[in-house]
Amino acid sequence: MPKIPECDRCLLFARNPYLVCAVHPTGPNTDNCPDFRENPNAEPEELWEPEGASYYNGELILQPRQRLTPEEQLELLDAHPLFTGRCPRCERPFPQYETPPVHWDCLECGWMDDAV
């Protein structure tokens, strides 16, 4: 088994492409190493985060879009077909669905919902 992520921070890590460490030359046999010794001089692991994303438990998660201002929220409530049942441009009524559609695009005037 190859080295595990903790190997890079271990005092026993060989920093050699052919040898993981003196205790486990080919790497530990499990996901955790019983012989792990934290290297106090090891640089902390830095996870690069692109804008609009964060790491949670080692997994990169995309963040939802920024919150709307109160004015934008009111405008959305007053105009969006999800709340009004009508196209905000031409007032064409949308059919009623038990589960609302993901995209609200008007076939009459070409208005497209780009909020999502």
N, C-alpha and C positions, 0 to 999 in steps of 0.2 A: 504494500500500500504506500502511496506517496506521502509526502509530509502533509501535516494538517496546518491550518492557519496559525495556530499558536506557536508552531516551530520557529517562525521568524522572530518571536519575542523571547525565546528560550535561551538560557545560558549554555545549554548543551548543543545548540544548533551549530552544525559544522560550516555552513555557508559554502558548501561545495556541491557541484552538480551531481557527483557520484556517491555522496555520503550525506545522509540527513543528519545523524548525530552518532556519537560513540556508543550510546546505549541502544539505539534503534537505527542501525545503518540504512535500512530501507524504509524507515518511517514506522510509526506505531501501528499496531494491528487493529486499533479501535479509533473512534472519533475523538476520544480524549486520551491524553498521554499521562500515565501515572507518574512519570519521571519529570514532568514539566517543572522547570525552575525559572521564574520570571527574571528577566534580565533588567536590572534597574537602569541601565544605560541605553536600553532599546528606545528608538524613536517611537512615539505613539502612532498608532495606525490612523492614517488620515483617509477618509472616504470622500472622494470628489462628488459634489452634489451639483448637478446642473440646475439652472434657475427654474423654479417651479416644481422641484422634486426634493425629497428628503429620504434619508435612510431610516428604517424602522426594523430593528432586529436583523440588521445586515441586508435587508432587501430594499431596493430603490423603489419608492412609491411616488407617483406623480401627484402633485397637489391639485385640488380643484381650483378653478379660476378664482381670482380675487372677488371678494364680496362686493355686492352692489351697494351704492350709496342709497340712503333713504329715498332720494328723488328718483333714482333709477328703478328702485323697487316699486314705487307708486306708478311710474310710467308703465312698467311691465304689467302691473295689475290692471291698469286702465286700458291697455291696448292689446295685450297678447291674446291670441285666439284660445289658448287654454282656459283663460278666465272669461273672455267675452263671447266666444263661440263664433266670432266674425273676423274677417280679414281686416287688419288695421288700415289698409290702403283703400280698398274698394268696398268694404262692408259686406262682402259675399259671405253668407253663412257657411260654416263648416258642419259636416255631418256629426251627429252625436255618437261617440264611441264609449263602450264600457271601459276600455283601457285606452287612454289618450295616445295618439301617435307620437313618435319621437320627433319627427320633422313636421312642421306646420307650413306647408308651401301652398300658395294660392294658385290654382289652375286658371283663374279668371284674369288676374292682372300680373301674375308672375312674382308677387311678393314672396320672399324666401325667409324663413326663420333661421337667422344666423346666431341666435342666442346660445345654441348648444355647441 
